[in-house]
Amino acid sequence: MSSAHDSTTPESTPHDSTTHENTTVVIVGAGVAGLTLGNFLLRNGVDCVVLEKHSRAYVEGRQRAGTIDTFGVRMFREWGLEEVLAGDSVPESDFDFYIDGHAMSADMGDDNDEALYCPQQVLVRNLTDVFLRDGGDLRYEAADVSPENLTGERPVVRYRDADGVDRALDCDFVAGCDGFHGVSRRSIPAAALTEYSHAYGYNWLSVLAAVPTDPAAMAIHPRGLAGMIPRGSQATRLYLQCAVEDTAEQWPDERIWSELEARFEIPVPTGEIVEKRIVPLRSVVFDPMSHGGLYLLGDAAHIVPPMSAKGIHLALHDTQVFARAVIRAVKEGDRGLLDTYSETCLPHIWNYQAFATWITEVMHNAGDTRHEGEFRKQIARAELQRQFTSDAANRLFGELTAGVN
């Protein structure tokens, strides 16, 4: 089996200073979706090149979501990549709810026994190590990436490499794995896409703190939602519901710890705050998820609010569907799965958007009445009570949390 790097064929003309190469798949973005796809294709003999605009140090240092649900764990195992989950991961145990300061333990169900809190930077580092070890072609600091000729016979992706050389990759397929603000989706004419979106009436202050947390905990309180989620054995992601107009500068360290303790109504461990930023709470879906030879995966195609912890789940689901489609097209000449890529992914996406919207609204409305009022608070409290008292409700919640619904 030749690697993607070996398969490329440099060529140029006296009138064109661009270095031209050939490969089967160009993957734009070296995040979770892009690197997972690269590993899947590499292990199945499909040539690919991964382009990433940032440096390796930057990519592996990004602190993002860290929940690998049961679906994700089983998927990596099925593809022979369970090793990428090794390192600073923490088994996802049952987590605690604090409602107005009263602790209530929540059973996540048997389906969640395999889920992990795995910091994104650990997963990305592991995926990178395995991809490069197995001969993958990963190009960092690729500037001005531009997918072109998407509806032509063969797409081309142009970019400038770290040495300032203009390059063009002729390919059969382009996988846009470069996130919500990436170039891939912007390469699709606006008229060819429908955007469905919903903005919630509040944001989160997201804080990374150098303190351990076990188990994960969420607090529902009239002052707003709060969360403490493990991000490795010695780090915790803290969340505080805040106003949409708030800025990180309005939240000095002392205020963060004080507000966290007020909403949990119990002492909380304090320590160094490494990072803080405002996270908008929104839901977005783009339809269709493909245009000609370009296919959108992960955040390039959809966004879910962080309350659901389903961002990585949806990215991995897209990746598996697309990988199977490309492998069949390349090995069997059958493009059927590629032609239905969007139609296959979107029902699953909408299912988890429904879950994400439900859990986001319930968890926020059950505490803070400033947005939806007292009636919605009582409705949300009734829904939460059902989760603790109904086996059927808890079973469905467990399936959705595990990603197996």
Sequence and secondary structure as in RCSB ss.txt:
>XXXX:A:sequence
MSSAHDSTTPESTPHDSTTHENTTVVIVGAGVAGLTLGNFLLRNGVDCVVLEKHSRAYVEGRQRAGTIDTFGVRM
FREWGLEEVLAGDSVPESDFDFYIDGHAMSADMGDDNDEALYCPQQVLVRNLTDVFLRDGGDLRYEAADVSPENL
TGERPVVRYRDADGVDRALDCDFVAGCDGFHGVSRRSIPAAALTEYSHAYGYNWLSVLAAVPTDPAAMAIHPRGL
AGMIPRGSQATRLYLQCAVEDTAEQWPDERIWSELEARFEIPVPTGEIVEKRIVPLRSVVFDPMSHGGLYLLGDA
AHIVPPMSAKGIHLALHDTQVFARAVIRAVKEGDRGLLDTYSETCLPHIWNYQAFATWITEVMHNAGDTRHEGEF
RKQIARAELQRQFTSDAANRLFGELTAGVN
>XXXX:A:secstr
   HHHH   EEETTEEEEEEE SEEEE  SHHHHHHHHHHHHTT  EEEE SS HHHHHH     EE HHHHHH
HHHTT GGGG SS EE   EEEEETTEEEEE   GGGGG EE  HHHHHHHHHHHHHHTT EEE S EEEEEE T
TSSS EEEEE TTS EEEEE SEEEE S TTSHHHHTS GGG EEEEEEEEEEEEEEEESS  SS EEEE TT  
EEEEESSTT EEEEEEE TT  GGG  HHHHHHHHHHHHTS      EEEEEEEEEEEEEEE SEETTEEE GGG
TEE  GGG  HHHHHHHHHHHHHHHHHHHHHH   HHHHTHHHHHHHHHHHHHHHHHHHHHHHHHTT  TTTHHH
HHHHHHHHHHHHHH HHHHHHHHHHHHT  
